[in-house]
Amino acid sequence: MKRAWWHRLLLVGLFAGTLGAAAMFGASSVSTWLDQNAQRADAEHIAVELEARIAELTSEIERRTSDDGVRREALCFGPYVEPGTEVYAVMGLDGCVGSTQDP
């Protein structure tokens, strides 16, 4: 039985449409994957920066809450000075510079 020309044209059209749809969905999936991959990389970079900042702040807390740190904070930023001690606050230094005078 011989097929009509329009029947062949219909099969070719359906085949071409199926290939086109597959290519369109495939391109969309690849684009989505690339976007998600870029977002994941950005999130990992931000996480590394935040972990470094957390470590820095944890170190700062440990330094300030140690016995020497509490003493330094009291001398520099509070009205608490030991007898015979002169305290100088110097900009740019991490804390104050203290000087004890001998009697």
N, C-alpha and C positions, 0 to 999 in steps of 0.2 A: 504494500500500500504506500503510495507516494504522499508525502506531507505537503501541505499547502505552504506557499512562501510566507504567508502571514504567521503561520504556526512556528516556523523557524525563526522568524523575526521576533516573535514573542519569547521564545526560549533564549535567544541571544540577549534580548532586553532584560529578562529576569536574571540571567547570569551576570550581566554587566551591573545591574542594580545591586545584586548581592555582593559582588566584589567592591563596589563603591561604598556600600554601607559598612562592610567589614573594614575597609581602609579608613573610613571616617571615625568609626568607633575605636579602632586601633590607635589612630593619631590622637584622639581625645584621651585615651588611657595613658599613652606615653607622655602627653603634656601634663596630665594630672600627676603621674609618677615623678616627673621632673620637678614640678612645683612642690610636691610633698617632700622630696629629697632635699631641696633647697631650704625649706622651712625647718626640716630636721637638723640640717647642718647649722642653721642660725640658732636654733634652740640649744644645741650642744655647745656652741661658742658662748652663748649667754650663760649657760650653766657653769662652764669653766670659769668665766669672769666672776660669777656670783660666789663660787666656791673659794676662789682666791680672796675675795672681799670678806667672806665669812672667816677665813683663817686669819686675815689681817685684824679684823675686829676682835676675834677671840684672843689673839696675842695681846692686843691693846687692853682688853678687860683683865687678863691675867697680870699684865704689867702694872695696871693701876690699882688692882685689889691686893697686890702683895704688900707685905709690911713696909718695904721701902717705898712702894708706890703711894700708899696711903699717907705716909709721912711727907713725901714730896708734895702731894696735892695739898695737904694741910698747910705746909709752909708757903707754897706758892700762891694759893688761891684763897686761903682763909686767914683769919687774924691770929693764927697759932704759930708763935715763934718761941723757940727755946731760949732761955737766958743766954746772952752773949752771942747770939746768932744774928747776922745781918743777911737778909735775903734780897737778891736782885733778880728781877724778872727781865730776861733778855729775849727779845723777839727772835724767832727763828730757831731757838733751841727747844728741845723736847723737855720742857719743865723749866725750873729756875736754877740759878746759880746761888749756892749758899756759901757764906763765909763765917767762920767762927773766930771771934776775937779772943786772944789769950788775956786773962786778967793781969 
